Amino acid sequence: MAYVFDFSSVLEYREVLIDGTLKTLTLTAIGTVFGLALGILGAVSRAWKLAPFDRIFTVYVELIRNTPFLVQLFFIFFGLPSLGVQINEWQAAILAMVINLGAYSTEIIRAGIEATPKGQIEAAQSLAMNRAQIFRHVVLPPALLKVWPSICSQVVIVMLGSSVCSQIAAEELTFAANFIQSRNFRAFETYFVVTAMYFVLAIAIRQVMIQAGQRLIARRVK
Amino acid sequence: MQKRQFLRTLLATALIGSATFSLTAQADALANAQKNGVLRVAVPQDFPPFGTVGPDMKPRGYDIDVANLIGRELKLKVEIIPVSSTNRIPYLSTGKADLVISSLGKNPDREKVIDFSIAYAPFFNGIFGPSDAAIKTAADTAGKSVGVTRGSVEDLEFSKIAPSTATIKRFEDNNATISAYLSGQVQLIATGNVVAAAVNERTKIRRLDTKFLIKNSPCYVGVNKGEAALLAKVNEVIAKLKANGELNQVSQRWLLAPLPAGL
């Protein structure tokens, strides 16, 4: 039962792999930026009960967190065109990732906001700061700092989840793997290489996120 | 002593057996069928729209219609023998059937074992799209988006001939490819004519019309080697059915498309 590995048949397609990796990273980067922005809006709406947005975000969070990502993606890609909204596979993939991360990060960041000691807010009020200023300077940075490890994990999960976008012909890293193994019939080697690539990507993204947290947030809090 | 006798009997049985077998194989199947008044035809039972079991539990489909038409022309009663794609040729070569009408494609290996009639049904991979799309060759797909099922024959063949400006979108399975077309995510798709027929039968959203062929492997009637009389008769009947339009009606009924001109 000795299996002879032949990685040259995978390396032949290295351009496809590199291209797929870049697209996975692009998807993740755009998804993270807009997803976290959406998450912050959702979190403050829900934590501070800003009507009517708190209700809207509650429905949104429940809807997204209780349905599979693949189904959400199919809904956007195959469903919206039937309603006359024509979007291509990249727009659908990015939209699905933003919506997905938005829902999860709403809940993560809300936990951080709700953990802000009342005394801090009262102190800010006594300095005559308005609500927007209090949120921006007093509440948000420590809240994000508290939950940053969870956010890092969620971003990695979203990056790994982007592999599902291969189903709608978005040519990211998993698509590259499926494409290669449908041409060289070397499934083991192909997925071996791609698994290793995902592993490295996940570690790298986590490191970048941790660094970003320290540069952008930790500095402001101290 | 007893052992030797046993071996001798065994050998004799084997010899007689093979003699009878070769007799059946070399007999004139047409004359036999005419003597019995029955034409035995092996048809598929699990391959729509060529052969399936209908709600009345009887086989039906393109191949069954063709079998009945041939029987009518030869003035013989048709005995339908449902077979699977793996045992359809053994049925013929062991003399259990006179004809195989079972969406059989031609290839050199099969040609060594049996003979083929002229083509009676279209079976091909091609580019399909809306009826108003003016596409006749691979070059016309320039600038268009074409959905294919990744790793399929269509994918491999079309990737070779597609112009560089055509966008090939590769989906996971036939369903996704078809959904992408029906929802307008791709302008054309590459698939098989049988798949396209099944889609056209079930949905009226966007029809699939044949634009051009990528790989053609039509279906032939299989007959045993050395059955020249039967083969000639079958060919004559198929040619007649093509000429009088009856085969075209069968194609319209089961494939929802006319017979291609070149068949």
Interface residues (C-beta under 8 A of the other chain):
Chain A: F77 F78 G79 P81 S82 Q86 N88 E89 S166 Q167 I168 A169 F175 N178 F179 S182 R183
Chain B: G147 R150 G151 D155 L156 K169 R170 F171 E172 A176 S179 A180 S183 G184 Q185
